[in-house]
Amino acid sequence: MKYIPDGLRRLWHRMGSPRWFYETTASWLPWLGGAAALLIAVGTVWGLAFAPPDYLQGDSFRIIYIHVPAAYLAQAGYILMAVCGVILLVWRMKLADMVMTAVAPIGAAFTFLALATGSIWGKPTWGTYWIWDARITSVLILLFLYLGIIGLRRAIERPEAAGRACAILAIVGVINIPIIKYSVDWWMTLHQPATFSVTSAPAMPPIMWVPLLLNVLGFNLLFAVSVIQGTRTEVLVRERRTRWVSELCLRERA
């Protein structure tokens, strides 16, 4: 980082400080949580109660308002872990490992939710809850990668060694993300193409895709709140012997 200006370098190191993260994000959570609850409530009620049924799938399509945000965040969460893994291996930034630790169970939960809602959607659409479709199978592999990272961290006692091992697995496993994304284009699959595309207009009318967009935004904020809260907890656990955490505990007890 010797070619980076001093101001940006100081900002980079400040952002990597567990104490800075903990103290800075305290004021974010109420706003992010409130916005997430509002967007998800409006998007879900709109989608389930007021959006018209699909002309082919009928009312069964409404699960899209949960399935699409969950599937998106399942992949985004793993990419975030891979980015944190690179930062940890290259710059030895402790906060990156803490974020990676927080993301793993949250990403696994969203991946499981995507698989569960996809199976429920598949029954009326394909006539079966499960089929070894390329998209579905690659998402199942993503769940196993999340669980592998969680298990690997618990299996290695030394936090530094566990962090490096999890970072390597996250970086290697990220190759599965483009397979998930392009599986419907590369192979003949039952899974439908992406609902949204940056290069074309949505195939659905606004009354159907606007609530989906609201839920995508709301679930993104929910994911952010969960990761921030999980990271804050991880910061307290790992920094519990530092002076600033001891002083924080004393202030909260007073």
N, C-alpha and C positions, 0 to 999 in steps of 0.2 A: 504493500500500500504506500510505498515511498513516493509515488508519482501523484498521489491524491492530495489536494490542498489541505492545509492544516485544519481549516474549519470543518470540512466534510469528514476528515479523519476523527476529529474530536466528537462530532455528532455520531459517527459510526460506533465508536467505543462507548459513548453514553447510551445509545440504544441497546448495546449488548450488556448493559449493567443490570443484574437482577433487581437491585434496589431501585434504580430509576424506573424500570418496568413496573414494579409493584406499586410505587408511589404515584406514577403517572396514570396508570389504568384504573385507579380506584374511582375516579370521577366519570370514567367512560361507561361503566357497567349499567347504571340506572337508565341512561339515555339509550344505549344499545338494546338493553332488555325491553324497555318500553316500546321502542320502535319495532322490534322483532315481534312482540306480542300483538301490536296493532296490525302490522302487515299480514301476519299469518291468520289472525282472526278475520280480517276483511277478505283476504284472498280465499280462505277455506269456505267461509259462509257463502261468498259470491259464487264460487265454483260448484259447491255441492247443492245449493238451493236455488240459484237464479240463472246459472248458465244453462243453455238448452242442451238436450241430449245430442250425442253424435249421430249423424245420419246412418252410420254403419254399425257402431258398437253400442248405441243406446246410452243408458246411464252408466254402464260399466266403465266408460272412458274416464269418469270423474276421479278415479284413483290416480290419474295423471297429476293431480294437484299436490299429491304427496310423493308419488314415485319419482317424478322428474327432479324436484329439488334434492331428494335423498340421493339419487344416482349421481347427480352433478357433484354434490359435496363429498360423496364417497371417493371420487377421483381427485377432486381439488385438495382434499385432506391429505391424500397420499403424496401428491406433488409438493405440498407444503412440507411434509416430513422429509422428502428427498432434498429440497432446498435447504432445510435446517441441517440435514446430514452433511451437505457440502460445506456449509458455513462452519460446522463443528470440526470437520476434518482439516479444513484449510486454515481457519483463523482461531481454532480452539475456543470458541465462544460458548461459555457455559449456558447462557440463556437459550441458545439454539437447541441444546440438548433438552432443556426443560420444556421448551415448546414441543419438541418432537415427542417427549414423554406424554404430554397432555393430549396431543392430537390423536395418538394411536387408539385409545379406547373410544374416543368420540367418532373417529373415522370408521372404526369397526362397527359401531352402532348404526351409523348411517348406511353402511354397506349392507348390513343385515336387513335394515328397513327397506332398502331398494330391492333386495332379493325377495323379501316377503311380499311387498306390494306388487312386485312384478309377477310373482307366482299367482297371487289372487287375481290379478288382471288377466293372466294367461288362461285361466280356466274357462271363462266365457268366450275369450277371443280365439284361443287355439284348441280348446277342448281338453286341456291338461294343465296341471299345476306346474309341471317341470318337464323340460326337454333339454337335451345337451346341445343347445344352440350355442353358436360361437360367442355371442354377446353375453349370454347368461353364464356360460362356463368361465369366461374371462373375468366376470365380476365375482364369481365364486372364488377364483384364484386370488383376486384382490382381497377378499375377506380372509383367506388363509395367510396372505402376506401380513395383513394387520395383526392377526393372531400370532403369527410367527415373531413379529417384532415385540409384541407384548410379552410373549413367553421367553424370548431371548433375553430381554432386559431383566426379567425376574430370575432367570437361571444363572446369570453372572453376578457375583457378589460385588466386585469393584465397580463403582459407578462410572469411572472413566473408561474402563474396558467395555462395559455394557453399552455406553453411549457410542463408542467407535463401532462396535459390532452392529448395533441397530442402524447407525448411519450408513454403513456399507450395504446392509440388506435393503434399506429404503432406496438407496441410489440404484442398486442393481434391479430391484423390483419395479422401478418406475417404467421399465420397458413395457410393462403390461398395460400402461395407460393408453398409448396409441393403439394397441391391439383392441382394447375395449371400444375406443372411439370409432375406429374405422372397420370394425369387424363386420358391420352390416354392409359395407361397401366392398370389402375384400372377399367375403364368402356369401353364399346363398343362405340367408338366415330368415327365421320367422319374425325376428324382432323388427319393428318398424324403424325407419330412419329418424334422425334427430328432429325433435319438435320445433326447435328454433335454429336458425342459421343466420350468420352475419351477412351472407351474400344474397339472401332472398327473403321476401316477405313471408310472414307466417301463413300457413295454409288454413288456419282457423280464423273465424271472424273475431273482432276485438272483444266481444262479450264473453268469449271463451278463453282467449289467450291473455287478456289483461289480468284476470285473477291468478292465472298461472305465473305471470311475471311478478305479481305482488308476493306470491308464496315463495318464489325463488329468492327474491330480495329478503323476505322475512326469514327464511331458513338460513340464508347467508349470515344475517345478523345473529341468529340463534347460535350458529356454529362459532361465530366470532366471540360471543359472550361465553360459550362453553370453554373454548380454548383459552381465553384470557383468564377465566376463573380457575381452570385447571392448572395453568402456568403459575398463577399467583400462589396456589396451594403448594405446587412443587418448589417454588422459590422459598417459601417459609420452611419447608421440610429440609431442603439442602443448605439453607443459610441460617438454620436455627442456632448455630453456635457463634454467629457474628454479633457484633455489638449493636448494630442497628435493629436487628430482629429482637434482641433482648429488650432494648429500649421501647420498641413497639409493643411488645407484650406487657411491659410495665405500664405503659400509657393506657392500654385497653383495660387492664385490671383496675386502674385507679378510678 
